[in-house]
Amino acid sequence: MDNRLFFLITRTENAVSIYVKQQLIKAGLKVTPGQLGILFLLKNRNMQTMGELSMELETDNSAITRSIDRLEKSGLVIRKMNITDRREINIAITDAGLNETEDAKRVIAEINKKIEHEFSFEELNTFKKNLLRMTKLFRE
């Protein structure tokens, strides 16, 4: 068995990402997996700032800005000036963005079913615990 853990994690992440992108495209969706995270956050709590989105997704502001630019160009979000603080820009999900998240939820549900079909309940629980443990390890 290959002991290069970082390599294996990265290779798996790439394989999953490519598969998810393909499934989203196959379903006729415009959104990428990274952009989908933003849309889901806005669907749950609309009108967030770029900084809030960046913190929730644990990514840098420049990546969020690039994603918002693409989402806005696709008509899935809009920027709105905060009326009480004109220096602050809030990001709002559009009706098209809401529709995209609903369609994407079905795609993601199918992907989850594919994973759940391949692994036992116990294996999945152990895997989830290990993922959370590894995340904690690198956040400290």
C-alpha angles and dihedrals in degrees: 000000000000112000097193094109098177090050092049093048092048093046091050092047090052093048092050092045093051091047093049091048090051092050092049091050091046088055090053095250125148098206127098123218091257093050090047090065090058092048092050091050091050092046089056095041116010127203101041126161122241088250092055092049090047092052094047093048092039094229135121123274094243091059090050091049092052091049093047090050090054094043090050091049088052091051094244097117138017133205116237127189114237105244093212095046114026091192090066122080120199123204117224128191115233128219088259088053091051090051090049091053092050092051091044091051089062091050092048091047089056091049090050089050090052090054093044090051092055099047134047122246090252093049091051093049091050090047092050091049091050093049091051091046092051091048090052091048092059097041094059 
